[in-house]
């Protein structure tokens, strides 16, 4: 299922993320696409807040993988930023598949991975509109049936 939502400010982006985090479960993959500064990390901060995380959420651009674990979060989750990955052969070294056994994954710059990895994922794109708002569009894979979009 695909759809669209206009996010009028940072709080609206965080609110969507919190709602999404509240329904996140082990095995879930969220792919966040958008230009630099579009709001991918802000959405990830909201998702982590929805998982009961109360700490700081830095962009994982330099760390590449930033793990969050219970008891700080409801389930284990990895916030991943593949921006600096130049060779797809580097990706298996990150152990992303293992993280999905009992946790979830939020990935910025998901285009660095094969399309087949995202078949059942929630793929979200954030775009800056001319009005200063953000346009959030998504495609929900089969793993998200009856969960997203929230009704």
C-alpha positions as CSV (number, residue, x, y, z in Angstrom):
1,X,0.0,0.0,0.0
2,X,1.3,3.5,-0.9
3,X,0.2,6.8,0.4
4,X,1.3,10.4,1.3
5,X,1.2,12.8,4.2
6,X,2.2,16.5,4.6
7,X,4.4,17.2,7.6
8,X,4.0,20.8,8.6
9,X,6.8,21.0,11.1
10,X,9.4,19.0,13.1
11,X,6.8,18.1,15.8
12,X,4.6,16.5,13.1
13,X,7.6,14.5,11.8
14,X,8.3,13.3,15.4
15,X,4.7,12.4,16.0
16,X,4.5,10.2,12.9
17,X,7.7,8.5,14.1
18,X,6.4,8.0,17.6
19,X,3.2,6.4,16.2
20,X,5.4,4.1,14.0
21,X,7.7,3.2,16.9
22,X,4.7,2.1,19.0
23,X,3.8,-0.6,16.4
24,X,7.3,-1.7,15.5
25,X,8.2,-5.3,16.1
26,X,11.1,-7.7,15.7
27,X,12.0,-8.3,12.1
28,X,10.6,-5.0,10.9
29,X,12.7,-2.9,8.4
30,X,12.1,0.7,7.7
31,X,13.9,2.3,4.8
32,X,14.2,6.1,4.9
33,X,15.0,8.0,1.7
34,X,15.4,11.7,1.2
35,X,18.0,14.4,0.5
36,X,20.3,15.7,3.1
37,X,18.3,17.7,5.7
38,X,15.0,16.3,4.6
39,X,14.2,14.9,8.1
40,X,15.2,11.3,8.0
41,X,17.0,11.4,11.3
42,X,14.2,13.4,12.8
43,X,11.7,10.7,11.8
44,X,14.1,8.1,13.3
45,X,14.2,10.1,16.6
46,X,10.4,9.9,16.7
47,X,10.5,6.1,16.0
48,X,12.9,5.6,18.9
49,X,10.7,7.8,21.1
50,X,7.8,5.5,20.2
51,X,10.0,2.6,21.4
52,X,10.3,4.3,24.8
53,X,13.8,5.6,24.2
54,X,14.4,8.9,26.1
55,X,18.0,9.7,25.3
56,X,19.8,11.6,22.5
57,X,19.6,10.2,19.0
58,X,22.6,11.3,17.0
59,X,22.8,10.7,13.2
60,X,24.6,7.4,12.6
61,X,26.5,8.8,9.6
62,X,29.9,8.2,11.1
63,X,29.1,5.2,13.3
64,X,27.1,3.6,10.4
65,X,25.2,1.4,12.9
66,X,23.9,2.8,16.1
67,X,22.2,0.1,18.2
68,X,19.6,0.7,20.9
69,X,18.7,-2.1,23.3
70,X,16.3,-2.9,26.1
71,X,15.7,-1.7,28.8
72,X,16.2,1.7,27.0
73,X,13.9,0.6,24.2
74,X,10.9,-1.8,24.1
75,X,12.7,-4.0,21.5
76,X,16.3,-3.9,20.1
77,X,16.6,-1.6,17.2
78,X,19.5,-0.5,14.9
79,X,19.6,2.9,13.4
80,X,21.7,2.6,10.3
81,X,23.1,5.2,7.9
82,X,24.6,3.7,4.7
83,X,25.6,7.1,3.2
84,X,29.3,6.4,3.6
85,X,29.1,2.9,2.1
86,X,30.6,2.9,-1.3
87,X,31.0,-0.8,-2.0
88,X,27.9,-3.1,-1.5
89,X,30.3,-5.8,-0.5
90,X,31.0,-3.9,2.7
91,X,27.3,-4.4,3.8
92,X,27.4,-8.0,5.0
93,X,30.2,-7.0,7.4
94,X,27.7,-4.9,9.3
95,X,25.6,-7.9,10.4
96,X,22.3,-6.3,9.6
97,X,20.5,-9.6,8.9
98,X,21.4,-10.8,12.4
99,X,19.9,-7.7,14.0
100,X,16.5,-8.6,12.6
101,X,16.3,-11.9,14.5
102,X,15.0,-10.2,17.7
103,X,15.0,-6.5,16.7
104,X,14.1,-4.0,14.1
105,X,16.0,-1.8,11.7
106,X,15.7,1.9,10.6
107,X,18.0,2.5,7.6
108,X,18.9,5.9,6.1
109,X,20.2,5.8,2.5
110,X,18.8,2.3,1.9
111,X,19.6,2.5,-1.9
112,X,23.1,1.1,-1.0
113,X,21.4,-2.3,-0.4
114,X,19.8,-4.6,-2.9
115,X,16.1,-4.0,-3.6
116,X,15.4,-7.6,-2.6
117,X,16.3,-6.7,1.0
118,X,13.4,-4.3,1.1
119,X,10.6,-6.5,-0.3
120,X,8.6,-6.6,3.0
121,X,9.8,-3.3,4.4
122,X,8.1,0.0,5.0
123,X,9.8,2.3,2.5
124,X,9.4,6.0,3.3
125,X,10.6,9.0,1.4
126,X,10.7,12.5,2.8
127,X,10.9,15.5,0.5
128,X,11.2,19.2,1.2
129,X,8.3,21.0,-0.5
130,X,8.4,24.6,-1.8
131,X,6.2,25.7,1.2
132,X,8.9,24.5,3.7
133,X,6.8,21.5,4.7
134,X,7.9,17.9,4.2
135,X,6.0,15.4,2.1
136,X,6.2,11.9,3.4
137,X,5.3,9.1,1.0
138,X,5.5,5.4,1.7
139,X,5.1,2.0,0.3
140,X,4.2,-0.7,2.9
141,X,5.4,-4.2,2.2
142,X,3.4,-7.2,3.2
143,X,4.9,-7.3,6.7
144,X,3.0,-4.1,7.4
145,X,-0.5,-5.3,6.4
146,X,-3.0,-4.1,9.0
147,X,-0.4,-2.0,10.8
148,X,0.5,0.9,8.5
149,X,-0.7,3.4,7.8
150,X,-2.3,3.8,11.2
151,X,-6.1,4.4,11.0
